[in-house]
Amino acid sequence: MLSIPLPFVISIMLGLLALALYARSSKQARASCLFLGLCAATTTIVGLRWTFGLNILSAIQPILASAIPFAAWYTFTHTNQNNKGDLCKHFMRHFISQSA
């Protein structure tokens, strides 16, 4: 029977949607594109771990997964603001707290 790698199919669909949104010129669409890119990267890590069983991916997967709620909150609440430095500060706080 044919095996369908579902995480990779979802990653491709999210990636195509992110590319379509990036082609638009509005800043709101680009912020959503970054969120979709993070989701696509996370599902790709899930698929690679599921398929190959690499131990390094089991350390990366929770870090990316815990970044999704923060990225969703930031994307949908701050799309109309122009504070790009604020985004880096928030993401660095998240990754520093995850690495400790």
MIKOLTOR-883912 format. One line per 5 residues: number of its first residue (from 1); their letters; for each residue x negated, y negated, z of N, C-alpha, C, O. Coordinates in nm, 4 decimals, always signed. Each point is the difference from the previous one (the first is absolute). Layout:
N
NUM = A = X:Y:Z:X:Y:Z:X:Y:Z:X:Y:Z  ...
This chain:
100
1 = MLSIP = -0.0836:+0.1174:+0.0000:+0.0836:-0.1174:+0.0000:-0.0886:-0.1243:+0.0000:-0.1072:-0.0006:+0.0605  +0.1512:-0.1016:-0.1267:-0.0754:-0.1236:-0.0128:+0.0043:-0.0805:+0.1300:+0.1067:-0.0194:+0.0582  -0.2216:-0.0264:-0.0142:-0.0102:-0.0792:+0.1219:-0.0008:-0.1483:-0.0359:-0.0781:-0.0440:-0.0844  +0.1650:-0.0318:+0.1489:+0.0085:-0.1437:-0.0261:-0.0653:-0.0731:+0.1158:+0.0485:+0.0079:+0.1129  -0.1577:-0.0788:-0.1384:-0.0655:-0.0765:+0.1082:+0.0770:-0.1290:+0.0281:-0.0308:-0.1053:-0.0557
6 = LPFVI = +0.1296:+0.1149:+0.1412:+0.0910:-0.1106:+0.0256:-0.0688:-0.1288:+0.0465:+0.0384:-0.1069:-0.0475  -0.1375:+0.1103:+0.1373:-0.0638:-0.1268:+0.0395:-0.0662:-0.0720:-0.1174:-0.0009:-0.1230:-0.0049  -0.0544:+0.1989:-0.0891:-0.0638:-0.0646:-0.1146:+0.1034:-0.0619:-0.0944:-0.0248:-0.1050:-0.0592  +0.1390:+0.1694:+0.0455:+0.1078:-0.0558:-0.0826:+0.0500:-0.1304:+0.0617:+0.0220:-0.0982:-0.0709  -0.0043:+0.0975:+0.2025:+0.0442:-0.1211:+0.0698:-0.1053:-0.1096:-0.0120:+0.0344:-0.1165:-0.0197
11 = SIMLG = -0.1630:+0.1525:+0.0316:-0.1071:-0.0986:-0.0134:-0.0023:-0.0626:-0.1384:-0.0207:-0.1206:-0.0136  +0.0417:+0.2017:-0.0887:+0.0038:-0.0522:-0.1372:+0.1173:-0.0949:-0.0175:-0.0142:-0.1061:-0.0609  +0.1304:+0.1435:+0.1139:+0.1177:-0.0860:-0.0122:-0.0203:-0.1322:+0.0747:+0.0351:-0.1063:-0.0512  -0.0911:+0.1129:+0.1712:-0.0265:-0.1226:+0.0759:-0.1049:-0.0858:-0.0698:+0.0110:-0.1226:-0.0018  -0.1119:+0.1861:-0.0552:-0.1024:-0.0739:-0.0726:+0.0552:-0.0702:-0.1225:-0.0351:-0.1148:-0.0273
16 = LLALA = +0.1219:+0.1837:-0.0470:+0.0617:-0.0629:-0.1165:+0.0898:-0.1158:+0.0398:+0.0029:-0.1028:-0.0676  +0.0699:+0.1189:+0.1762:+0.0839:-0.1096:+0.0486:-0.0855:-0.1182:+0.0452:+0.0358:-0.1155:-0.0234  -0.1488:+0.1445:+0.0882:-0.0899:-0.1071:+0.0431:-0.0589:-0.0729:-0.1200:-0.0118:-0.1225:+0.0024  -0.0252:+0.1950:-0.1067:-0.0521:-0.0638:-0.1208:+0.1054:-0.0857:-0.0688:-0.0303:-0.1081:-0.0504  +0.1538:+0.1566:+0.0485:+0.1079:-0.0780:-0.0611:+0.0255:-0.1286:+0.0787:+0.0249:-0.1051:-0.0590
21 = LYARS = -0.0311:+0.1135:+0.1922:+0.0188:-0.1200:+0.0810:-0.1184:-0.0951:-0.0129:+0.0171:-0.1218:+0.0055  -0.1367:+0.1767:-0.0227:-0.1177:-0.0854:-0.0141:+0.0039:-0.0785:-0.1312:-0.0552:-0.1096:-0.0095  +0.1201:+0.1661:-0.0900:+0.0108:-0.0675:-0.1297:+0.0873:-0.1252:+0.0093:-0.0122:-0.0907:-0.0824  +0.0993:+0.0858:+0.1817:+0.0807:-0.1200:+0.0205:-0.0884:-0.1109:+0.0544:-0.1084:+0.0260:+0.0521  +0.1541:-0.1477:-0.0639:-0.0848:-0.1118:+0.0424:+0.0336:-0.0549:+0.1383:-0.0724:-0.0864:+0.0494
26 = SKQAR = +0.1774:+0.1323:+0.0139:+0.0370:-0.0571:+0.1291:-0.0867:+0.0570:+0.1122:-0.0427:+0.1153:-0.0060  +0.0174:-0.1961:+0.1072:-0.0827:+0.0428:+0.1123:+0.0715:+0.1040:+0.0858:-0.0641:+0.0857:+0.0607  +0.1969:-0.0936:-0.0558:+0.0757:+0.0985:+0.0764:-0.0167:+0.1390:-0.0598:-0.0098:+0.0982:+0.0735  +0.0064:-0.0891:-0.2046:-0.0178:+0.1296:-0.0646:-0.1399:+0.0537:+0.0242:-0.0173:+0.1211:+0.0139  -0.0825:-0.2073:-0.0084:-0.1378:+0.0454:+0.0238:-0.0193:+0.0481:+0.1431:-0.0754:+0.0944:+0.0235
31 = ASCLF = +0.1415:-0.1572:+0.0714:-0.0084:+0.0471:+0.1386:+0.0633:+0.1385:+0.0126:-0.0522:+0.0864:+0.0705  +0.1628:-0.0661:-0.1377:+0.0629:+0.1314:+0.0002:-0.0854:+0.1023:-0.0723:+0.0009:+0.1181:+0.0347  -0.0747:-0.1630:-0.1351:-0.0893:+0.0880:-0.0739:-0.1097:+0.0552:+0.0915:-0.0340:+0.1180:-0.0086  -0.0205:-0.2012:+0.0946:-0.1020:+0.0462:+0.0937:+0.0568:+0.1018:+0.0989:-0.0671:+0.0969:+0.0354  +0.1894:-0.1191:+0.0084:+0.0652:+0.0953:+0.0893:+0.0221:+0.1340:-0.0706:-0.0253:+0.1057:+0.0577
36 = LGLCA = +0.0720:-0.1104:-0.1815:+0.0196:+0.1235:-0.0752:-0.1321:+0.0705:-0.0275:-0.0056:+0.1230:-0.0029  -0.1004:-0.2002:-0.0174:-0.1318:+0.0597:-0.0195:-0.0471:+0.0735:+0.1250:-0.0597:+0.1072:-0.0097  +0.0863:-0.1645:+0.1276:-0.0347:+0.0674:+0.1252:+0.0799:+0.1291:+0.0159:-0.0538:+0.1019:+0.0434  +0.1815:-0.1065:-0.0787:+0.0826:+0.1210:+0.0071:-0.0491:+0.1065:-0.0978:-0.0025:+0.1185:+0.0332  -0.0366:-0.1603:-0.1537:-0.0522:+0.0941:-0.0984:-0.1320:+0.0613:+0.0473:-0.0236:+0.1193:-0.0189
41 = ATTTI = -0.0616:-0.2006:+0.0801:-0.1265:+0.0519:+0.0516:+0.0239:+0.1003:+0.1121:-0.0691:+0.1015:+0.0090  +0.1665:-0.1297:+0.0757:+0.0302:+0.0908:+0.1101:+0.0540:+0.1331:-0.0507:-0.0409:+0.1053:+0.0489  +0.1310:-0.1079:-0.1450:+0.0522:+0.1257:-0.0521:-0.1051:+0.0758:-0.0806:+0.0052:+0.1228:-0.0082  -0.1000:-0.1940:-0.0511:-0.1106:+0.0685:-0.0676:-0.0878:+0.0719:+0.1007:-0.0422:+0.1131:-0.0241  +0.0141:-0.1775:+0.1368:-0.0779:+0.0646:+0.1064:+0.0742:+0.1229:+0.0532:-0.0616:+0.1034:+0.0261
46 = VGLRW = +0.1936:-0.1146:-0.0101:+0.0795:+0.1142:+0.0455:-0.0098:+0.1141:-0.1006:-0.0165:+0.1157:+0.0389  +0.0267:-0.1473:-0.1677:-0.0084:+0.1035:-0.1032:-0.1368:+0.0650:-0.0065:-0.0103:+0.1216:-0.0163  -0.0949:-0.2013:+0.0289:-0.1350:+0.0565:-0.0019:-0.0255:+0.0894:+0.1207:-0.0632:+0.1051:-0.0110  +0.1131:-0.1484:+0.1259:-0.0167:+0.0823:+0.1206:+0.0816:+0.1275:-0.0102:-0.0449:+0.1070:+0.0413  +0.1636:-0.1185:-0.0957:+0.0887:+0.1136:-0.0153:-0.0576:+0.1003:-0.0998:+0.0100:+0.1209:+0.0207
51 = TFGLN = -0.0700:-0.1707:-0.1287:-0.0507:+0.0873:-0.1051:-0.1357:+0.0605:+0.0346:-0.0200:+0.1205:-0.0150  -0.0736:-0.2043:+0.0614:-0.1371:+0.0463:+0.0192:-0.0369:+0.0283:+0.1453:-0.0960:+0.0727:+0.0258  +0.1698:-0.1283:+0.0687:-0.0251:+0.0263:+0.1413:-0.1307:-0.0564:+0.0516:-0.0643:+0.0621:+0.0847  +0.0230:-0.1786:-0.1336:-0.1248:-0.0617:+0.0454:+0.0187:-0.0608:+0.1387:+0.1009:-0.0652:+0.0271  -0.1988:+0.0870:+0.0600:+0.0105:-0.0487:+0.1375:-0.0111:-0.1519:+0.0095:+0.0609:-0.0600:+0.0886
56 = ILSAI = -0.1366:-0.0031:-0.1769:-0.0167:-0.1455:+0.0038:+0.1331:-0.0706:-0.0248:+0.0245:-0.1086:+0.0526  +0.0605:+0.1710:-0.1325:+0.1292:-0.0623:-0.0303:+0.0946:+0.0033:+0.1192:+0.0880:-0.0852:+0.0118  -0.1055:+0.1825:+0.0763:+0.0853:+0.0027:+0.1185:-0.0354:-0.1113:+0.0978:+0.0796:-0.0313:+0.0885  -0.1976:-0.0291:-0.1026:-0.0346:-0.1158:+0.0818:+0.0481:-0.1294:-0.0639:+0.0329:-0.0950:+0.0711  -0.0282:+0.0895:-0.2029:+0.0421:-0.1208:-0.0717:+0.1519:-0.0137:-0.0040:+0.0530:-0.1110:+0.0045
61 = QPILA = +0.0157:+0.2228:-0.0130:+0.1460:-0.0012:-0.0168:+0.0746:-0.0738:+0.1113:+0.0875:-0.0802:-0.0325  -0.1155:+0.1012:+0.1603:+0.0746:-0.0741:+0.1032:-0.0284:-0.1496:-0.0005:+0.0870:-0.0797:+0.0350  -0.2083:+0.0411:-0.0744:-0.0327:-0.1423:-0.0041:+0.0820:-0.0690:-0.1078:+0.0573:-0.1063:+0.0239  -0.0515:+0.1663:-0.1430:+0.0809:-0.0592:-0.1072:+0.1488:+0.0052:+0.0337:+0.0738:-0.0944:-0.0282  -0.0305:+0.2036:+0.0877:+0.1421:+0.0122:+0.0337:+0.0424:-0.1022:+0.1048:+0.1123:-0.0504:-0.0040
66 = SAIPF = -0.2013:+0.0197:+0.0975:+0.0367:-0.0988:+0.1012:-0.0080:-0.1423:-0.0535:+0.0519:-0.0920:+0.0633  -0.1154:+0.0717:-0.1779:-0.0058:-0.1328:-0.0610:+0.1262:-0.0320:-0.0801:+0.0267:-0.1170:-0.0276  +0.0502:+0.2169:-0.0098:+0.1192:-0.0220:-0.0835:+0.1058:-0.0853:+0.0710:+0.0496:-0.0944:-0.0613  -0.0123:+0.1219:+0.1868:+0.1018:-0.0860:+0.0633:-0.0437:-0.1450:+0.0122:+0.0796:-0.0914:-0.0211  -0.2064:+0.0704:+0.0551:-0.0501:-0.1366:+0.0087:+0.0027:-0.0677:-0.1362:+0.0403:-0.1157:-0.0113
71 = AAWYT = -0.0830:+0.1874:-0.0920:-0.0010:-0.0575:-0.1349:+0.1424:-0.0307:-0.0469:+0.0231:-0.1010:-0.0664  +0.0714:+0.1871:+0.1003:+0.1395:-0.0252:-0.0373:+0.0526:-0.1245:+0.0709:+0.0644:-0.0846:-0.0621  -0.0917:+0.0735:+0.1913:+0.0441:-0.1180:+0.0740:-0.0623:-0.1256:-0.0587:+0.0695:-0.0988:-0.0235  -0.1990:+0.1021:-0.0002:-0.0680:-0.1188:-0.0501:+0.0473:-0.0366:-0.1405:+0.0179:-0.1178:-0.0310  +0.0021:+0.2180:-0.0533:+0.0428:-0.0256:-0.1379:+0.1376:-0.0641:-0.0046:+0.0215:-0.0971:-0.0726
76 = FTHTN = +0.0705:+0.1505:+0.1492:+0.1376:-0.0463:-0.0104:+0.0319:-0.1218:+0.0852:+0.1061:-0.0601:-0.0168  -0.1948:+0.0224:+0.1074:+0.0261:-0.1210:+0.0786:-0.0853:-0.1185:-0.0412:+0.0365:-0.1142:+0.0278  -0.1484:+0.1382:-0.0931:-0.0925:-0.1079:-0.0340:-0.0206:-0.0175:-0.1496:-0.1049:-0.0495:-0.0412  +0.1995:+0.0877:-0.0401:-0.0196:-0.0135:-0.1443:+0.0103:-0.1447:-0.0471:-0.0534:-0.0339:-0.1056  +0.1199:-0.0506:+0.1806:+0.0160:-0.1385:-0.0424:-0.1069:-0.0927:+0.0564:+0.0001:-0.1194:-0.0299
81 = QNNKG = -0.0901:+0.1717:+0.1099:-0.1042:-0.0830:+0.0592:-0.1298:+0.0170:-0.0776:-0.0191:+0.1007:-0.0682  -0.0689:-0.1972:+0.0781:-0.1260:+0.0022:-0.0733:-0.1204:+0.0177:+0.0917:-0.1071:-0.0517:-0.0316  +0.1196:+0.1217:+0.1429:-0.1106:+0.0199:+0.0938:-0.0705:+0.1316:-0.0327:+0.0324:+0.1038:+0.0577  -0.1281:-0.1080:-0.1495:-0.0708:+0.1219:-0.0387:-0.1019:+0.0418:+0.1051:-0.0232:+0.1196:+0.0172  -0.0383:-0.2134:+0.0534:-0.0953:+0.0332:+0.1044:+0.0652:+0.0712:+0.1173:-0.0636:+0.0802:+0.0685
86 = DLCKH = +0.1892:-0.1098:-0.0463:+0.0756:+0.0634:+0.1056:+0.0137:+0.1498:-0.0248:-0.0042:+0.0793:+0.0941  +0.0204:-0.0406:-0.2191:+0.0156:+0.1408:-0.0354:-0.1242:+0.0794:+0.0369:+0.0107:+0.1082:+0.0577  -0.1282:-0.1601:-0.0901:-0.1250:+0.0692:+0.0326:-0.0166:+0.0147:+0.1507:-0.0455:+0.1037:+0.0482  +0.0819:-0.2063:+0.0248:-0.0117:+0.0040:+0.1457:+0.0901:+0.1082:+0.0592:-0.0417:+0.0727:+0.0902  +0.1645:-0.0614:-0.1404:+0.0923:+0.1011:+0.0508:-0.0467:+0.1407:-0.0351:+0.0064:+0.0900:+0.0837
91 = FMRHF = -0.0533:-0.0704:-0.2063:-0.0458:+0.1332:-0.0396:-0.1252:+0.0404:+0.0776:-0.0143:+0.1167:+0.0365  -0.0756:-0.2100:-0.0110:-0.1209:+0.0322:+0.0755:+0.0337:+0.0386:+0.1437:-0.0625:+0.0898:+0.0563  +0.1600:-0.1566:+0.0027:+0.0430:+0.0380:+0.1354:+0.0526:+0.1429:+0.0018:-0.0285:+0.0771:+0.0915  +0.1063:-0.0432:-0.1948:+0.0570:+0.1337:-0.0076:-0.1098:+0.1066:-0.0105:+0.0016:+0.0984:+0.0740  -0.0960:-0.1180:-0.1650:-0.1024:+0.1002:-0.0233:-0.0994:+0.0085:+0.1158:-0.0540:+0.1074:+0.0266
96 = ISQSA = +0.0287:-0.2188:+0.0427:-0.0866:+0.0044:+0.1172:+0.0681:+0.0779:+0.1124:-0.0648:+0.0783:+0.0695  +0.1939:-0.0993:-0.0517:+0.0702:+0.0738:+0.1053:+0.0114:+0.1481:-0.0330:+0.0036:+0.0827:+0.0911  +0.0020:-0.0470:-0.2191:+0.0069:+0.1406:-0.0378:-0.1346:+0.0702:+0.0132:-0.0055:+0.1198:+0.0276  -0.1031:-0.1942:-0.0475:-0.1314:+0.0633:+0.0076:-0.0489:+0.0175:+0.1443:-0.0935:+0.0762:+0.0247  +0.1550:-0.1449:+0.0684:-0.0446:+0.0115:+0.1405:+0.0492:+0.1268:+0.0656:-0.0289:+0.0240:+0.1172
